[in-house]
Amino acid sequence: MSGNYTIETYSNIDTYGFLYSNTFDPGSISTNLLEESDDGPISINFLISINFQAVTQYIVVATTFYPNTTGSFSIVATGIASVIFSPMNSA
């Protein structure tokens, strides 16, 4: 459903997020890039706010700000309707 949505992470590690429309190509990370975020206004976790369109597939790529950093994190989306996350195979 079209409308304003927020995507953010919750973690003790410094997360970095990218939001793409329709497709993601790891060899061309700027193609279809809508927005990227390092830190939200009050945390080290990324926060992306955007107006979703109903007929568009959105792809969230979550990583860490610092290389070789691992840890657990949660991705949460809020908006006017439910958001369902599905893992994608990068191969």
C-alpha positions as CSV (number, residue, x, y, z in Angstrom):
1,M,0.0,0.0,0.0
2,S,1.4,3.4,-1.0
3,G,2.3,5.8,1.9
4,N,5.1,6.9,4.2
5,Y,7.2,4.2,5.8
6,T,10.2,4.0,8.1
7,I,12.8,1.2,8.0
8,E,15.3,1.0,10.9
9,T,17.6,-1.4,12.6
10,Y,18.0,-2.2,16.3
11,S,21.4,-3.4,17.4
12,N,24.5,-2.8,19.5
13,I,26.6,-2.7,16.3
14,D,26.9,0.2,14.0
15,T,24.6,-0.6,11.0
16,Y,24.4,0.8,7.5
17,G,21.5,0.5,5.3
18,F,20.6,0.8,1.6
19,L,17.2,0.9,0.0
20,Y,16.7,-0.1,-3.7
21,S,13.8,-0.1,-6.0
22,N,13.0,-3.3,-8.0
23,T,16.5,-4.9,-8.3
24,F,19.9,-4.9,-6.5
25,D,23.2,-5.5,-8.3
26,P,26.1,-6.0,-6.0
27,G,28.4,-5.1,-8.9
28,S,26.7,-1.8,-9.4
29,I,25.6,-0.5,-6.0
30,S,24.4,2.9,-7.2
31,T,21.9,1.4,-9.7
32,N,18.3,1.7,-8.4
33,L,19.6,3.2,-5.1
34,L,16.8,5.3,-3.5
35,E,18.4,6.1,-0.2
36,E,21.2,5.1,2.2
37,S,21.6,5.7,5.9
38,D,24.4,5.3,8.4
39,D,22.9,6.6,11.6
40,G,19.5,7.6,12.8
41,P,19.2,10.9,14.6
42,I,19.8,9.5,18.0
43,S,21.6,6.1,17.5
44,I,24.2,4.2,15.5
45,N,21.5,2.3,13.7
46,F,20.3,3.2,10.2
47,L,17.0,4.9,9.7
48,I,15.3,5.4,6.3
49,S,12.1,7.2,5.8
50,I,10.5,7.1,2.4
51,N,7.1,7.2,0.5
52,F,6.5,3.7,-0.8
53,Q,4.6,3.2,-4.1
54,A,2.3,0.1,-4.1
55,V,3.5,-1.4,-7.4
56,T,7.3,-1.2,-6.6
57,Q,9.4,-3.9,-5.0
58,Y,11.8,-2.5,-2.5
59,I,15.1,-4.2,-1.4
60,V,16.8,-3.4,1.9
61,V,20.5,-4.2,2.1
62,A,21.8,-4.1,5.7
63,T,25.4,-4.2,6.6
64,T,27.8,-2.7,9.1
65,F,29.6,0.6,9.0
66,Y,32.9,-0.9,10.0
67,P,34.4,-3.9,8.0
68,N,34.7,-7.3,9.6
69,T,32.1,-6.5,12.2
70,T,29.5,-9.1,13.1
71,G,26.5,-9.2,15.4
72,S,22.8,-9.6,15.6
73,F,20.3,-7.0,14.5
74,S,16.6,-6.5,13.8
75,I,15.1,-4.7,10.9
76,V,11.7,-3.0,11.6
77,A,9.4,-1.3,9.2
78,T,6.5,0.9,10.2
79,G,3.9,2.6,8.1
80,I,0.3,2.6,7.1
81,A,0.3,-1.2,6.3
82,S,2.3,-4.3,7.2
83,V,5.6,-4.8,5.6
84,I,6.8,-8.4,4.8
85,F,10.5,-9.1,4.5
86,S,11.7,-12.0,2.4
87,P,15.3,-13.1,2.1
88,M,16.9,-12.9,-1.3
89,N,19.5,-15.1,-2.8
90,S,22.4,-13.0,-4.1
91,A,23.8,-15.7,-6.4
